[in-house]
Structures are given as structure tokens and as C-alpha cells.
Amino acid sequence: MTVVAGSYVHFEPHLLSPIIGAELIGVDLAGPLDDSLIAEVRRALLEFKVVFFRDQRIDRVRHIEFARRFGELEIHPATPRDAEHPEVLRIEHGPNSRGTENNWHSDVTWREQPSLGSILRAIELPPVGGDTLFSDMYAAYDGLSPEMQRFACGLTAVHDIARVFAGKLGRKAEDLHEKFPPMEHPVVRTHPETGRRLVYTNVAFADRIRGLAPKESDWMLERLNATANNPDNQCRFRWAPGSLAFWDNRACQHFAASDYFPERRVMERVTIAGDRPYFTA
């Protein structure tokens, strides 16, 4: 594992791949969360797209406190209304519930302002399996031909919560759309902090491309979504007790392997609110 030496004061980044993912060695999230530490974690997040923490002994309250240092927190519609900590989304699978997050996606792109990022904490893990993979969507854009880049930069996709959560929540699409109507976002997004361009469609929520015929839209989405599949642009994180992952939802997609069924895997996610996607010509 390659070490990025001398760039940070509070920790030592160990790369998981050449372009995406780093474990931040030396951080104790149970200790003081001073401004200089938070600033370095944010800088690492922008540099590596996803960062990981090992051997952390923190509870749900501390998990929330850490996430809140990066912005306002979201409440997911899948969170029970009577939850003690509504900022926490519990993702639990076992013998009666096979994992369904095993596709490449960005979280909550059906929102008008999709999330900045998510912090996922391991609660209960299977003996083996259940890794999470991450794919660099800057690299996905860079890998398109110049002509495809020019074409994609003029397109807008419609993102729909009902594609996934109508079934998960047992709700009709029109009922979900009362609170979360389908949203239009640019197919190529400009990252608001780095200024870089990235592919911003995903299998889970991108429903169609506005202005294209249905077959054209399906063809284009299939090819854009497939850009996440390139192993050269990915890293893979093997969970262990006390592990956390913090990913930039604007810059990467993730895939939760469901190879552990019928074993149990329980995770808790706290999500930081973002802003409306845009494209700068």
C-alpha cells in the first residue's frame, strides 16, 4: 500500500489504488475534532474521493457529531419516523433480506440538492464478504472520447426516487413524487469545490435523458452508466470492526457487494447535505 508522505499533519494517507481511495492512518475520531483535523479530512476527501478510518471506537452520537462538522445532515425517507437519531440510516441485511445495494450508484441523486457525501460505519459484519467498491467518476469522464464528451455535456437526465424506493418502501410512485418529484441534473457535472468534470448518471436513479427518444436515452444511459465498471478507476474496501468510510458523493459512485448472503451485515450511514448539481461550459 503506497503512503502519501509529508502532505498531511494529522494522519498518513495510505492509498488503496493509484487514483481513488486512501486509509487515513493515525486519526482517532473519539478524540478532539478540532478545526485543523476537519480541514485536513476535507482536503483528503477532495483529493482521494473516498477516505477510510480503521479501529475507531465511537458510538452513534459521535458518528453524527463527526458528520455534522462537514455540513447540515439529511434525513432519509427510509428512516423510521420514530427513530431516536433520524440522521442515521440503518442498512441491515441477513438471511431474510438479501442486500440490494449491489449496483453502481451515487446516493440520493433524486433530491434537488443531492448529498455532499456519506459516512458509513460498520456495526455487524459477515465472516467474509460484504466489501464496498468505489469508482472515480472524474476518470469516467476523462475516459470518454472528445466527441462523446462534447455531446454528453449538453444533456440533462431525470432522476427518480421511485425507481428504487417505491418497492423498498411499499409506496406508489405518485405518492413518493408528492414530496420528492423527479429532478433534472446535468449528465456531466462540474464539481463545486474542485471544478473538475465528472459523469453524473447512475443505474439506480437516472431514469431518462430529457430531449432524446426512449431508445436513444436508454442507449446513452447504458454507456454512461457503464463508465463506472472500469476496474482501473476503482478501489475496494474490506470492512473490519471499527471501520468507517467517508465518500464524496459528487465525485464517485459505490457498489456494496452482496456476496455474504445469508450472513448478516449491519451498517449505519450519516449523510451530509449538498447543493444543486450544475455544469460550467
C-alpha positions as CSV (number, residue, x, y, z in Angstrom):
1,M,0.0,0.0,0.0
2,T,1.5,3.3,-1.1
3,V,2.0,6.0,1.5
4,V,1.5,9.7,0.7
5,A,4.2,11.2,2.8
6,G,4.5,14.7,4.1
7,S,1.2,16.1,2.7
8,Y,-0.8,16.0,5.9
9,V,-0.1,16.7,9.6
10,H,-2.9,14.8,11.4
11,F,-2.7,11.5,9.6
12,E,-0.8,9.5,7.0
13,P,-2.8,8.6,3.9
14,H,-2.3,5.0,2.6
15,L,-3.5,4.7,-1.0
16,L,-5.9,1.8,-1.9
17,S,-5.4,2.5,-5.6
18,P,-3.4,5.0,-7.7
19,I,-6.4,7.3,-8.3
20,I,-9.1,6.7,-5.7
21,G,-9.3,5.8,-2.0
22,A,-7.0,6.2,1.0
23,E,-6.9,5.0,4.5
24,L,-6.2,7.8,6.9
25,I,-3.8,6.3,9.4
26,G,-3.4,8.0,12.9
27,V,-6.9,9.5,13.3
28,D,-8.8,9.0,16.5
29,L,-12.4,10.1,15.9
30,A,-13.2,9.6,19.6
31,G,-10.7,12.4,20.3
32,P,-10.9,16.2,19.8
33,L,-12.4,17.1,16.4
34,D,-10.5,20.4,16.0
35,D,-10.8,22.6,13.0
36,S,-7.4,21.7,11.6
37,L,-8.2,18.0,11.6
38,I,-11.6,18.5,9.9
39,A,-9.9,20.8,7.3
40,E,-7.4,18.1,6.5
41,V,-10.0,15.3,6.3
42,R,-12.0,17.5,3.9
43,R,-8.9,18.1,1.8
44,A,-8.2,14.4,1.7
45,L,-11.7,13.7,0.7
46,L,-11.4,16.0,-2.3
47,E,-8.0,14.5,-3.2
48,F,-8.9,10.8,-2.8
49,K,-12.7,10.9,-3.4
50,V,-13.2,8.4,-0.6
51,V,-11.3,8.1,2.7
52,F,-11.3,5.3,5.3
53,F,-10.8,5.1,9.0
54,R,-9.8,1.9,10.9
55,D,-10.2,0.8,14.6
56,Q,-12.5,3.6,15.6
57,R,-14.3,3.2,18.9
58,I,-17.2,5.6,18.5
59,D,-20.9,5.4,19.1
60,R,-23.9,6.7,17.0
61,V,-23.8,10.1,18.7
62,R,-20.1,10.6,17.9
63,H,-20.8,9.4,14.3
64,I,-23.4,12.2,14.0
65,E,-21.1,14.8,15.6
66,F,-18.3,14.0,13.2
67,A,-20.5,14.2,10.1
68,R,-22.0,17.4,11.2
69,R,-18.6,19.1,11.1
70,F,-18.9,18.9,7.3
71,G,-22.3,20.4,6.9
72,E,-26.0,20.1,7.5
73,L,-27.2,16.5,7.8
74,E,-30.0,14.8,5.7
75,I,-32.8,12.6,6.9
76,H,-33.6,9.8,4.5
77,P,-37.2,8.9,3.8
78,A,-36.4,5.3,4.6
79,T,-35.6,6.2,8.2
80,P,-38.5,5.2,10.6
81,R,-40.4,8.3,11.8
82,D,-39.9,7.3,15.5
83,A,-36.1,6.9,15.2
84,E,-34.1,8.2,18.1
85,H,-31.5,9.5,15.8
86,P,-33.2,10.3,12.5
87,E,-29.9,11.4,10.9
88,V,-28.8,7.8,10.9
89,L,-29.9,5.4,8.2
90,R,-29.5,1.8,9.3
91,I,-28.8,-0.7,6.5
92,E,-29.4,-4.2,7.7
93,H,-29.3,-7.4,5.7
94,G,-29.3,-11.1,6.7
95,P,-31.0,-14.5,6.0
96,N,-34.3,-12.8,5.3
97,S,-33.1,-9.8,3.4
98,R,-30.5,-10.1,0.6
99,G,-28.5,-6.9,0.0
100,T,-29.8,-4.8,-2.8
101,E,-27.2,-2.0,-3.0
102,N,-25.0,-4.1,-5.3
103,N,-25.1,-1.8,-8.3
104,W,-23.1,1.3,-9.1
105,H,-24.8,4.4,-7.8
106,S,-24.5,7.8,-6.2
107,D,-26.7,8.4,-3.2
108,V,-30.0,10.4,-3.3
109,T,-29.5,11.9,-6.8
110,W,-33.3,12.1,-6.8
111,R,-33.0,15.1,-4.5
112,E,-33.0,18.7,-5.8
113,Q,-29.7,19.0,-3.8
114,P,-28.1,15.6,-3.7
115,S,-25.7,14.9,-0.9
116,L,-22.2,16.1,-0.5
117,G,-21.1,12.8,1.0
118,S,-21.9,9.9,3.3
119,I,-20.1,8.4,6.3
120,L,-20.8,4.7,6.7
121,R,-19.9,2.8,9.9
122,A,-19.6,-0.9,10.3
123,I,-21.9,-2.3,13.1
124,E,-22.0,-6.0,12.4
125,L,-20.1,-7.8,9.7
126,P,-20.2,-11.2,8.0
127,P,-17.2,-13.6,8.4
128,V,-16.1,-12.8,4.9
129,G,-17.5,-10.7,2.0
130,G,-19.6,-7.5,2.1
131,D,-16.8,-5.3,0.7
132,T,-17.7,-1.9,-0.8
133,L,-16.2,-0.8,-4.1
134,F,-15.8,2.8,-5.3
135,S,-15.3,4.2,-8.8
136,D,-13.8,7.5,-9.8
137,M,-16.3,9.4,-12.0
138,Y,-13.7,12.1,-12.9
139,A,-11.8,9.3,-14.6
140,A,-15.0,8.1,-16.1
141,Y,-15.5,11.4,-17.9
142,D,-11.8,11.6,-18.9
143,G,-12.1,8.2,-20.5
144,L,-14.8,9.3,-22.9
145,S,-13.8,10.3,-26.4
146,P,-13.7,14.1,-27.0
147,E,-16.8,13.8,-29.3
148,M,-18.8,11.9,-26.6
149,Q,-17.7,14.4,-24.0
150,R,-19.0,17.3,-26.2
151,F,-22.3,15.5,-26.7
152,A,-22.8,14.5,-23.1
153,C,-22.0,18.0,-21.8
154,G,-25.2,19.3,-23.3
155,L,-27.5,16.7,-21.8
156,T,-29.8,16.6,-18.8
157,A,-31.0,13.4,-17.0
158,V,-34.2,12.9,-15.0
159,H,-33.5,11.2,-11.6
160,D,-36.5,9.4,-9.9
161,I,-36.7,8.2,-6.3
162,A,-39.4,5.7,-7.3
163,R,-37.0,3.6,-9.4
164,V,-35.7,2.1,-6.1
165,F,-37.8,3.2,-3.2
166,A,-41.3,2.6,-4.5
167,G,-40.5,-1.1,-4.0
168,K,-38.4,-0.8,-0.9
169,L,-40.9,1.4,1.0
170,G,-44.0,-0.2,-0.4
171,R,-45.2,3.1,-1.8
172,K,-46.7,4.2,-5.1
173,A,-44.5,6.3,-7.3
174,E,-47.1,9.1,-7.4
175,D,-47.1,9.2,-3.6
176,L,-43.3,9.5,-3.4
177,H,-43.4,12.2,-6.0
178,E,-45.6,14.4,-3.9
179,K,-42.6,15.1,-1.6
180,F,-39.7,14.1,-4.0
181,P,-40.7,14.9,-7.6
182,P,-38.3,13.7,-10.3
183,M,-35.3,16.0,-10.6
184,E,-33.3,17.1,-13.6
185,H,-29.5,17.1,-13.3
186,P,-26.7,17.6,-15.9
187,V,-25.3,14.3,-17.3
188,V,-21.8,15.8,-16.8
189,R,-21.5,17.7,-13.6
190,T,-18.9,20.3,-12.5
191,H,-17.6,19.6,-9.0
192,P,-18.4,22.7,-6.9
193,E,-15.1,22.5,-5.0
194,T,-12.5,21.1,-7.4
195,G,-14.0,22.5,-10.7
196,R,-13.4,19.2,-12.4
197,R,-16.0,17.5,-14.7
198,L,-17.4,14.1,-14.0
199,V,-20.1,11.7,-15.3
200,Y,-23.2,12.2,-13.2
201,T,-25.7,9.4,-14.1
202,N,-26.2,6.1,-12.3
203,V,-28.1,2.9,-12.7
204,A,-30.2,3.3,-9.6
205,F,-31.9,6.7,-10.1
206,A,-31.2,8.1,-13.6
207,D,-34.4,7.3,-15.4
208,R,-34.1,9.0,-18.8
209,I,-32.3,11.8,-20.7
210,R,-34.5,14.7,-21.5
211,G,-35.0,15.5,-25.2
212,L,-33.9,12.1,-26.5
213,A,-36.2,9.4,-27.9
214,P,-36.6,6.5,-25.5
215,K,-34.3,4.2,-27.4
216,E,-31.7,6.9,-27.7
217,S,-32.0,7.7,-24.0
218,D,-31.6,4.1,-23.0
219,W,-28.5,3.7,-25.3
220,M,-26.9,6.8,-23.9
221,L,-27.6,6.0,-20.2
222,E,-26.3,2.4,-20.7
223,R,-23.0,3.7,-22.0
224,L,-22.6,6.5,-19.4
225,N,-23.5,4.2,-16.5
226,A,-21.1,1.6,-17.7
227,T,-18.2,4.0,-17.2
228,A,-18.3,3.1,-13.5
229,N,-17.4,-0.5,-14.4
230,N,-13.7,0.0,-15.3
231,P,-11.5,-1.7,-12.6
232,D,-8.7,0.7,-13.5
233,N,-10.8,3.5,-11.9
234,Q,-11.8,1.6,-8.8
235,C,-10.8,0.7,-5.2
236,R,-12.2,-2.0,-3.0
237,F,-12.5,-1.6,0.8
238,R,-12.6,-4.7,3.1
239,W,-14.6,-3.9,6.2
240,A,-13.5,-4.8,9.8
241,P,-14.9,-3.9,13.2
242,G,-14.4,-0.2,13.9
243,S,-14.1,0.8,10.2
244,L,-15.7,3.9,8.6
245,A,-15.8,5.1,5.0
246,F,-16.4,8.7,4.0
247,W,-17.0,9.3,0.3
248,D,-17.6,12.3,-1.8
249,N,-20.9,11.6,-3.4
250,R,-20.3,14.2,-6.1
251,A,-17.1,12.6,-7.3
252,C,-17.5,8.8,-7.1
253,Q,-20.0,6.0,-7.2
254,H,-20.1,3.0,-4.9
255,F,-21.2,-0.7,-5.1
256,A,-21.9,-2.7,-1.9
257,A,-21.1,-6.4,-2.7
258,S,-23.9,-8.7,-1.6
259,D,-21.8,-11.9,-1.7
260,Y,-22.3,-12.5,2.0
261,F,-25.9,-13.7,1.9
262,P,-27.3,-15.3,4.1
263,E,-24.9,-13.9,6.7
264,R,-25.8,-10.7,8.5
265,R,-24.3,-7.3,7.6
266,V,-25.4,-4.2,9.5
267,M,-24.1,-0.7,8.7
268,E,-25.2,2.8,9.7
269,R,-24.9,5.8,7.4
270,V,-25.0,9.5,8.1
271,T,-25.3,11.8,5.1
272,I,-24.2,15.4,4.6
273,A,-26.4,17.6,2.5
274,G,-25.0,19.1,-0.7
275,D,-26.1,21.6,-3.3
276,R,-27.8,21.5,-6.7
277,P,-25.6,20.0,-9.5
278,Y,-24.6,22.3,-12.3
279,F,-22.4,22.2,-15.4
280,T,-20.0,25.0,-16.3
281,A,-19.4,25.2,-20.0
